[in-house]
Amino acid sequence: MSRRAVAALLLAAALPAAAAMYKVVGADGKISYVDTPPSDARQGKVTEFKVESYMGPAQVGTLGAQPDWAAILRRPVSVQEARASLVMYSTQACGYCRKAKQYMQSKGIAYSEIDVGKDARGKEEYQRLGGRGVPFFVVGGRTMTGFAEAALDDLLRAARP
């Protein structure tokens, strides 16, 4: 295989994968999120939305080039967020998000979670901060897209005062 072919394969593997998610509101009003559309049209209202699950190596960086700091500072902080300086933006159907939550719970790492599939304000904030795939972590002024245990540990060490 040529070097160009290998480079193209590696580049393609690091790109975020767009996946369709479906919000289903049943006749009883119960909301569920699924990754395949229901086959029965009588399920109720179905809304499709795109979510990118980042499948490449974890990438650590800084917040977007021009975040709206005034809006971020004016945003009310919940008690949960005040206790945790680590924020994870996720979706319910993201397997890497579940792995990250399990890891953080096993290590006793405090964090707050914002589900960008359910929280419209959280999704706007995620996009404003430069989020392009989930899981997306923010701690201090640093960000990380994707999940790897060692990369998260390094991110947390670098964010300590």
LINKA-V861637 format. One record per backbone hydrogen bond with DSSP energy under -1.0 kcal/mol. CO is the residue of the C=O (numbers start at 1). NH is the residue of the N-H. Records with the same first field share a line. If there is no record, write none. Layout:
CO: NH, NH
//
This chain:
2: 6
3: 7
4: 8
5: 9
6: 10
7: 11
8: 12
9: 13
10: 14
17: 53
19: 51
21: 49
22: 34
23: 47
24: 32
25: 45
26: 29
30: 26
32: 24
34: 22
40: 43
45: 25
47: 23
49: 21
51: 19
52: 134
53: 17
59: 145
61: 143
67: 69
68: 72
69: 73
70: 74
71: 75
78: 82
79: 83
80: 84
86: 112
87: 138
88: 114
89: 136
90: 116
91: 94
94: 98
95: 99
96: 100
97: 101
98: 102
99: 103
100: 104
101: 105
102: 106
103: 107
104: 109
112: 88
114: 90
115: 118, 119
119: 123
120: 124
121: 125
122: 126
123: 127
124: 128
125: 129
126: 131
127: 130
129: 64
134: 54
135: 146
136: 89
137: 144
138: 87
139: 142
141: 63
142: 139
143: 61
144: 137
145: 59
148: 152
149: 153
150: 154
151: 155
152: 156
153: 157
154: 158
155: 159
//
